[in-house]
Amino acid sequence: MNRTGALAHLRVLDLSRVLAGPWCSQNLADLGADVIKIERPGAGDDTRAWGPPYAKDADGRDTKEAAYYLSANRNKRSVTLDISTPEGQQIVRELASQSDVVLENYKVGQLKRYGLDYESLREVKPDLVYCSVTGFGQDGPYAHRAGYDFLIQGMGGLMSVTGERDDLPGGGPQKAGVALTDLMTGMYATIAILAALAHRDRTGEGQYIDMALLDVQVAMLANQGSNYLNSGKPPKRWGNAHPNIVPYQTFACADGHIIVATGNDGQYQKFVEAGGRPELAGDPRFATNPLRVQNRDVLVPLLAAMVLERTRDEWIALLEGVGVPCGPINDLHDVFANPQVQAREMVVDVPHPTAGSTKLVRSPMRLSGTPADVRTAPPTLGQHTEDVLCGLLGRSLEDVAALRARGVL
């Protein structure tokens, strides 16, 4: 594989699966790292089977590559390996000795039984950076529980502030429409790994990274967490409104919906003036944002009636003309047809060994000198087993064939 990029000098041994870990290793792979993904023989990463939809071959038939799997595994090499066997464990140790990073998301203590935990692998690679991703971390009363994104969104408070207000129709807690906690854990893990590598480059020391979904979810409560810690009052759900800014929400138009995000008093004044209601700008109840928050239930129905008088496109043109932030609520057809998304070339078509080609979403990391790049599609299961074991570890084809016959590969 021809690798370029800021991390082209690094190798990552990826023992993770599903989303948080693979999202992290895909970030590193996009930036040039050689990521070797270890998968179970015959089955692979769980998400390979999380379909439909699946990638289609040239004749329109489903392949074995679920679209979910494609989203988080580009630019990697796939090696099938049964790490529960002594031979598989030895191969992992050999690969770790030639890697800079090991990434795993097994249950707490599970890899220690195989001699593949941090303390064991640092014996073969003293400067190894080893990142463990779990639901609750390596210690604490919940450490041995299984943690999934949906559960953590609930336990970590995100669902308590997501969803319509309880006093409105449809009110109640909602999860995010994507596995947001998994994705953010993958992003935090990426940052932590890069920080540990920077430390290693200065000192020669590797280190262990304990990354927990619950920790990440609590951290990413951001202003909502701070609101609680500084008031003692748990924030409530506001649906598509904002707890601290008014108006900053969706409104129904004559033919759809629009988002209006007035971040200051000047933008609010331009909004109501553009809508033909200048008296709402001068009304002392609504003169400042704190007053608008205080009088939200009086003001919002007045604004809703105003917005309903025009179409979505009319409002967007009107508000963009006076500098008020606004926008539509797009479905994914609209998103990928959007001229800005297309101008930024966020979708790429990449050759795939079974699908012929597959469309992938490009990484948003745009470095001027070493940009993130989509070099290869997500691999088919075990596609690089021989390449890695023979080319990197010096195993013979006969040895690989024997291991495969015993079910190790």
Backbone torsions as a table, in degrees:
resi	resn	phi	psi	omega
1	MET	NA	127.1	178.5
2	ASN	-83.0	110.1	-175.3
3	ARG	-110.2	136.2	170.6
4	THR	-130.7	173.7	177.9
5	GLY	119.0	168.9	-174.8
6	ALA	-62.2	-27.2	-175.7
7	LEU	-110.2	21.8	-176.7
8	ALA	-64.3	-14.8	180.0
9	HIS	-88.2	0.8	-173.1
10	LEU	-112.3	149.2	173.6
11	ARG	-122.3	135.7	-179.3
12	VAL	-119.5	125.5	173.9
13	LEU	-96.0	110.0	-170.4
14	ASP	-104.0	107.3	177.3
15	LEU	-100.6	13.5	-175.3
16	SER	-94.4	167.9	-179.2
17	ARG	-150.8	170.6	-179.0
18	VAL	72.5	-102.0	-169.9
19	LEU	-135.2	-51.8	-173.1
20	ALA	-59.8	-51.8	178.6
21	GLY	-65.1	-50.8	178.1
22	PRO	-59.4	-32.3	177.0
23	TRP	-64.5	-40.8	176.4
24	CYS	-62.4	-50.7	-176.2
25	SER	-67.9	-29.2	175.0
26	GLN	-66.7	-38.9	174.5
27	ASN	-56.3	-46.8	-179.0
28	LEU	-66.3	-38.9	178.7
29	ALA	-66.4	-40.4	178.1
30	ASP	-59.6	-31.5	-179.8
31	LEU	-88.8	8.2	170.4
32	GLY	111.6	-10.5	-177.7
33	ALA	-64.8	147.4	173.2
34	ASP	-83.6	105.4	-177.9
35	VAL	-102.8	119.0	177.0
36	ILE	-102.7	111.8	-176.1
37	LYS	-94.7	119.5	178.5
38	ILE	-90.2	125.5	-177.2
39	GLU	-129.3	155.1	-179.8
40	ARG	-68.3	132.9	176.2
41	PRO	-57.6	134.5	176.0
42	GLY	83.3	-22.0	-175.8
43	ALA	-125.8	-47.9	-179.5
44	GLY	76.0	-166.4	176.7
45	ASP	-53.5	137.6	-178.9
46	ASP	-51.5	-36.6	-172.5
47	THR	-73.1	-10.5	174.0
48	ARG	-58.8	-28.6	-177.7
49	ALA	-102.7	7.1	-177.9
50	TRP	-85.9	66.3	177.5
51	GLY	-138.5	179.4	3.7
52	PRO	-73.8	167.6	4.9
53	PRO	-83.3	158.1	174.8
54	TYR	-119.3	158.2	170.4
55	ALA	-62.2	143.9	-179.1
56	LYS	-101.0	147.4	173.6
57	ASP	-85.3	-175.0	-175.0
58	ALA	-63.2	-23.2	-179.8
59	ASP	-95.8	6.6	178.1
60	GLY	83.1	9.2	178.4
61	ARG	-88.3	150.7	177.3
62	ASP	-65.0	134.8	167.9
63	THR	-88.6	-171.7	177.2
64	LYS	-93.3	9.5	-177.0
65	GLU	-102.1	102.5	178.1
66	ALA	-66.0	145.6	178.3
67	ALA	-58.2	-33.2	178.0
68	TYR	-59.5	-47.7	179.7
69	TYR	-61.0	-40.6	-178.7
70	LEU	-59.8	-28.9	-173.3
71	SER	-69.5	-18.8	-170.0
72	ALA	-132.5	15.0	-171.8
73	ASN	-138.4	20.8	178.0
74	ARG	-70.1	162.4	173.4
75	ASN	64.2	18.5	-178.6
76	LYS	-112.7	165.9	171.3
77	ARG	-111.2	135.1	-177.3
78	SER	-103.1	126.8	175.2
79	VAL	-123.5	125.7	175.5
80	THR	-87.1	134.0	-174.5
81	LEU	-160.4	130.1	175.3
82	ASP	-91.6	101.2	-174.6
83	ILE	-79.7	-2.1	175.0
84	SER	-80.8	-9.5	179.5
85	THR	-95.2	150.8	177.2
86	PRO	-57.5	-39.9	180.0
87	GLU	-65.1	-40.3	178.2
88	GLY	-65.1	-39.4	178.5
89	GLN	-64.8	-38.4	178.7
90	GLN	-65.3	-38.9	178.4
91	ILE	-65.0	-40.7	176.8
92	VAL	-60.3	-42.4	178.9
93	ARG	-62.9	-39.7	178.7
94	GLU	-66.2	-41.3	178.6
95	LEU	-67.0	-39.1	179.0
96	ALA	-63.0	-34.7	-179.2
97	SER	-66.2	-18.4	179.5
98	GLN	-112.6	18.1	-179.1
99	SER	-118.2	157.9	175.6
100	ASP	-93.4	-30.3	-173.7
101	VAL	-135.5	138.1	166.3
102	VAL	-116.5	131.8	179.9
103	LEU	-123.4	129.7	-178.8
104	GLU	-147.0	154.4	175.5
105	ASN	-135.3	41.4	175.8
106	TYR	-78.0	163.0	176.4
107	LYS	-60.1	152.5	-178.4
108	VAL	-55.3	126.4	175.9
109	GLY	87.5	-12.3	-174.7
110	GLN	-66.3	-43.4	-178.3
111	LEU	-73.1	-22.4	176.7
112	LYS	-63.6	-33.4	178.5
113	ARG	-63.8	-25.4	179.8
114	TYR	-97.0	0.8	-176.2
115	GLY	70.6	31.3	-177.7
116	LEU	-122.0	18.0	176.4
117	ASP	-78.8	176.3	-176.0
118	TYR	-60.5	-46.5	-176.8
119	GLU	-62.4	-34.8	179.5
120	SER	-73.8	-44.6	-175.7
121	LEU	-75.1	-25.0	178.0
122	ARG	-69.2	-16.1	175.9
123	GLU	-69.4	-30.4	178.5
124	VAL	-95.8	-14.6	179.3
125	LYS	-147.5	86.3	-172.1
126	PRO	-60.0	-29.1	-178.1
127	ASP	-98.7	24.5	-177.1
128	LEU	-68.5	138.4	168.2
129	VAL	-98.7	120.7	-172.3
130	TYR	-123.5	119.6	-176.6
131	CYS	-115.8	121.9	175.2
132	SER	-105.3	129.0	177.3
133	VAL	-113.2	119.7	178.6
134	THR	-136.0	173.3	179.5
135	GLY	-69.7	-40.0	-170.5
136	PHE	-128.0	3.2	179.4
137	GLY	94.3	177.0	-173.6
138	GLN	-86.5	-7.9	178.8
139	ASP	-142.2	178.4	-177.0
140	GLY	95.1	164.0	-173.9
141	PRO	-65.2	-19.2	-179.1
142	TYR	-101.8	7.2	-169.8
143	ALA	-56.0	-34.6	-175.1
144	HIS	-93.1	4.5	176.1
145	ARG	-78.7	151.4	171.1
146	ALA	-79.4	134.8	-178.6
147	GLY	-122.4	119.8	178.9
148	TYR	-114.5	154.5	-174.7
149	ASP	-50.1	-49.9	-177.2
150	PHE	-58.1	-46.4	179.1
151	LEU	-61.5	-41.9	-176.5
152	ILE	-71.2	-35.1	175.0
153	GLN	-58.2	-37.8	177.6
154	GLY	-74.1	-50.4	-176.3
155	MET	-67.4	-32.7	-175.0
156	GLY	-88.5	5.4	172.3
157	GLY	96.2	-12.2	-175.7
158	LEU	-62.9	-41.7	-178.1
159	MET	-70.3	-21.2	178.2
160	SER	-71.4	-18.3	179.3
161	VAL	-116.6	10.6	-179.4
162	THR	-120.9	125.8	-177.6
163	GLY	126.5	169.0	-178.2
164	GLU	-71.7	156.4	177.1
165	ARG	-56.8	144.5	-178.0
166	ASP	-62.0	-27.5	-176.5
167	ASP	-89.7	6.9	178.1
168	LEU	-115.9	155.9	178.3
169	PRO	-55.7	136.1	-178.6
170	GLY	80.2	7.9	-178.5
171	GLY	-65.6	148.9	178.8
172	GLY	142.7	166.6	-176.4
173	PRO	-68.2	145.7	177.5
174	GLN	-137.5	144.8	169.9
175	LYS	-82.4	161.7	174.8
176	ALA	-68.2	155.1	-175.7
177	GLY	-73.9	-13.2	170.2
178	VAL	-125.1	165.8	-178.0
179	ALA	-75.5	72.9	-168.9
180	LEU	-62.2	-38.4	-178.9
181	THR	-68.5	-41.1	174.8
182	ASP	-58.5	-48.0	-176.1
183	LEU	-64.5	-42.4	179.0
184	MET	-68.4	-33.5	175.2
185	THR	-64.2	-40.9	175.7
186	GLY	-61.2	-39.0	179.2
187	MET	-68.6	-44.9	178.1
188	TYR	-63.0	-38.3	177.8
189	ALA	-63.4	-39.8	176.8
190	THR	-58.8	-47.2	-179.4
191	ILE	-62.3	-44.5	-178.1
192	ALA	-63.6	-40.7	179.1
193	ILE	-63.9	-44.6	179.3
194	LEU	-63.9	-36.9	176.8
195	ALA	-65.7	-42.6	179.6
196	ALA	-65.2	-36.7	177.5
197	LEU	-67.9	-37.5	176.4
198	ALA	-63.3	-40.7	177.0
199	HIS	-64.0	-42.2	178.5
200	ARG	-61.2	-41.0	-178.7
201	ASP	-64.4	-30.2	179.1
202	ARG	-82.9	-35.2	-169.9
203	THR	-116.9	-17.0	-173.8
204	GLY	81.3	5.2	-176.3
205	GLU	-100.4	131.1	169.0
206	GLY	-83.1	179.7	175.6
207	GLN	-164.0	169.9	-177.9
208	TYR	-104.1	136.6	179.2
209	ILE	-116.5	122.4	179.6
210	ASP	-105.6	100.9	-174.5
211	MET	-111.6	121.3	-175.4
212	ALA	-119.7	135.7	178.2
213	LEU	-59.2	-41.6	-178.4
214	LEU	-64.6	-41.5	176.7
215	ASP	-58.0	-44.8	-178.6
216	VAL	-64.1	-43.8	-178.5
217	GLN	-62.8	-41.4	178.2
218	VAL	-63.7	-42.1	-179.5
219	ALA	-64.2	-39.1	-174.7
220	MET	-83.8	7.4	167.5
221	LEU	-65.8	-22.6	169.8
222	ALA	50.7	-121.4	-175.3
223	ASN	-63.8	-30.2	178.9
224	GLN	-67.7	-41.3	175.6
225	GLY	-63.4	-41.9	178.8
226	SER	-65.9	-38.6	177.2
227	ASN	-57.1	-44.3	180.0
228	TYR	-66.9	-47.7	-175.5
229	LEU	-62.8	-26.7	-178.0
230	ASN	-99.9	-2.1	177.7
231	SER	-125.4	-23.5	-175.1
232	GLY	77.6	4.1	-178.6
233	LYS	-111.0	121.6	177.7
234	PRO	-62.3	128.5	177.0
235	PRO	-62.3	149.9	177.8
236	LYS	-104.5	172.4	177.1
237	ARG	-74.7	140.2	178.6
238	TRP	-123.0	11.7	-179.8
239	GLY	59.7	-126.2	179.4
240	ASN	-93.9	12.6	174.7
241	ALA	-96.5	174.9	-178.1
242	HIS	-115.6	138.7	-177.9
243	PRO	-69.5	-23.8	-172.0
244	ASN	-117.3	-5.7	-175.8
245	ILE	-134.8	135.0	177.1
246	VAL	-138.3	130.6	-6.5
247	PRO	-86.4	134.2	-179.9
248	TYR	-150.8	78.3	-168.5
249	GLN	-167.5	-178.4	173.5
250	THR	-89.2	150.8	172.9
251	PHE	-134.6	145.4	174.0
252	ALA	-78.3	131.0	174.4
253	CYS	-99.7	-175.2	178.9
254	ALA	-64.9	-24.8	-175.7
255	ASP	-135.5	21.5	-178.4
256	GLY	163.3	-144.9	-179.1
257	HIS	-133.6	156.7	178.2
258	ILE	-139.8	149.8	173.0
259	ILE	-100.9	130.6	174.1
260	VAL	-120.3	126.0	-175.7
261	ALA	-127.8	85.1	179.2
262	THR	-87.3	110.8	-175.4
263	GLY	-89.0	-6.3	-179.6
264	ASN	-154.1	173.0	-176.1
265	ASP	-64.9	-37.0	-179.9
266	GLY	-62.7	-41.9	178.5
267	GLN	-66.4	-37.8	176.4
268	TYR	-61.0	-44.5	-179.1
269	GLN	-62.0	-42.6	177.8
270	LYS	-64.0	-36.6	180.0
271	PHE	-60.2	-54.1	-175.8
272	VAL	-71.9	-31.5	176.2
273	GLU	-66.8	-40.7	177.9
274	ALA	-64.7	-30.1	179.6
275	GLY	-85.2	4.3	178.4
276	GLY	79.8	19.7	178.4
277	ARG	-124.7	60.5	-177.1
278	PRO	-62.4	-23.7	179.6
279	GLU	-63.8	-24.6	177.6
280	LEU	-73.0	-20.5	175.5
281	ALA	-75.2	-36.3	-177.4
282	GLY	-90.2	-8.7	-179.1
283	ASP	-63.2	123.1	-177.2
284	PRO	-61.3	-20.8	177.9
285	ARG	-70.7	-20.5	-172.4
286	PHE	-122.9	16.3	-170.8
287	ALA	-68.6	-32.4	-179.1
288	THR	-127.4	162.1	-179.5
289	ASN	-60.9	-44.5	177.9
290	PRO	-57.4	-36.6	178.3
291	LEU	-70.2	-36.9	178.3
292	ARG	-67.5	-37.2	175.4
293	VAL	-63.3	-43.4	-179.6
294	GLN	-63.3	-35.5	-176.4
295	ASN	-108.9	27.9	-177.7
296	ARG	-50.4	-46.6	-173.0
297	ASP	-69.4	-18.9	175.3
298	VAL	-86.5	-44.4	-173.2
299	LEU	-73.5	-45.2	-170.9
300	VAL	-59.4	-43.2	176.8
301	PRO	-60.6	-32.7	177.4
302	LEU	-67.5	-41.6	178.6
303	LEU	-68.8	-38.6	-179.6
304	ALA	-61.2	-41.7	178.2
305	ALA	-65.6	-37.0	178.7
306	MET	-64.9	-46.3	-176.1
307	VAL	-67.3	-31.5	-176.8
308	LEU	-65.4	-13.2	-176.3
309	GLU	-79.8	-13.3	-177.5
310	ARG	-128.3	163.9	177.0
311	THR	-79.7	167.1	179.6
312	ARG	-59.2	-49.3	-177.6
313	ASP	-65.3	-35.0	176.6
314	GLU	-63.1	-43.1	179.6
315	TRP	-65.7	-43.2	-178.5
316	ILE	-61.6	-45.4	179.2
317	ALA	-63.5	-41.4	-178.6
318	LEU	-64.6	-47.7	-175.5
319	LEU	-75.3	-36.7	175.1
320	GLU	-61.9	-32.7	-179.8
321	GLY	-66.6	-24.9	179.8
322	VAL	-110.9	8.0	173.8
323	GLY	80.0	28.3	176.2
324	VAL	-99.3	122.2	-179.3
325	PRO	-60.1	128.7	-178.8
326	CYS	-158.0	167.1	177.9
327	GLY	-177.9	166.8	178.8
328	PRO	-83.7	171.2	171.1
329	ILE	-107.2	102.4	-173.5
330	ASN	-90.5	143.2	163.6
331	ASP	-84.3	177.6	-172.9
332	LEU	-70.5	-24.3	172.0
333	HIS	-62.7	-44.7	178.6
334	ASP	-64.4	-39.3	-177.7
335	VAL	-59.9	-51.2	-174.5
336	PHE	-79.4	-10.3	172.2
337	ALA	-93.6	-6.0	-176.9
338	ASN	-64.8	131.4	-176.5
339	PRO	-62.5	-29.5	178.1
340	GLN	-71.1	-42.4	176.9
341	VAL	-61.9	-41.2	179.5
342	GLN	-69.3	-39.1	179.1
343	ALA	-63.9	-32.9	179.2
344	ARG	-83.1	-0.6	177.2
345	GLU	52.7	50.2	-177.7
346	MET	-76.3	-13.3	177.2
347	VAL	-113.2	131.4	177.6
348	VAL	-125.4	149.0	177.6
349	ASP	-106.1	118.7	-171.7
350	VAL	-120.7	135.3	176.3
351	PRO	-57.9	140.9	-178.7
352	HIS	-133.2	138.2	-172.6
353	PRO	-64.0	-26.2	179.1
354	THR	-114.3	-30.9	-178.3
355	ALA	-88.1	-7.1	-174.7
356	GLY	84.6	-61.2	172.1
357	SER	-155.2	158.9	179.3
358	THR	-144.5	145.7	179.2
359	LYS	-87.9	131.9	178.8
360	LEU	-128.4	155.6	175.5
361	VAL	-89.4	126.1	-178.0
362	ARG	-67.8	150.3	173.2
363	SER	-62.9	140.4	177.8
364	PRO	-80.2	-1.4	-177.8
365	MET	-78.9	106.2	-175.3
366	ARG	-112.1	85.4	176.2
367	LEU	-84.9	138.6	-174.1
368	SER	-68.7	-33.8	-176.6
369	GLY	-100.5	-34.5	-177.6
370	THR	-132.2	68.6	-174.4
371	PRO	-66.2	150.4	170.9
372	ALA	-63.4	145.0	-172.3
373	ASP	-142.6	149.1	171.5
374	VAL	-96.9	104.5	-176.9
375	ARG	-91.8	-41.9	-177.4
376	THR	-140.1	156.6	173.6
377	ALA	-72.3	165.3	172.2
378	PRO	-56.1	138.8	-173.2
379	PRO	-75.5	154.8	166.9
380	THR	-72.3	159.8	-173.7
381	LEU	-60.4	122.5	176.8
382	GLY	73.3	14.7	-173.5
383	GLN	-56.7	-30.5	-172.8
384	HIS	-114.6	17.7	-176.0
385	THR	-58.3	-51.9	-179.3
386	GLU	-64.5	-43.1	-179.0
387	ASP	-56.4	-45.2	-176.2
388	VAL	-73.8	-47.8	-176.0
389	LEU	-68.6	-37.4	179.4
390	CYS	-83.3	-47.9	-174.5
391	GLY	-74.1	-37.1	-176.3
392	LEU	-95.4	-40.2	-175.8
393	LEU	-100.3	-6.9	177.3
394	GLY	74.8	17.9	176.6
395	ARG	-72.4	151.0	177.5
396	SER	-84.4	160.7	176.7
397	LEU	-62.6	-33.1	177.9
398	GLU	-66.0	-40.5	178.1
399	ASP	-63.4	-44.4	179.5
400	VAL	-62.6	-42.6	179.2
401	ALA	-62.6	-38.4	179.6
402	ALA	-68.0	-41.7	177.2
403	LEU	-62.6	-39.8	179.0
404	ARG	-65.1	-40.4	-179.8
405	ALA	-64.5	-30.0	179.2
406	ARG	-87.1	1.6	178.3
407	GLY	81.5	10.5	178.8
408	VAL	-73.7	-34.1	-178.3
409	LEU	-109.5	NA	NA
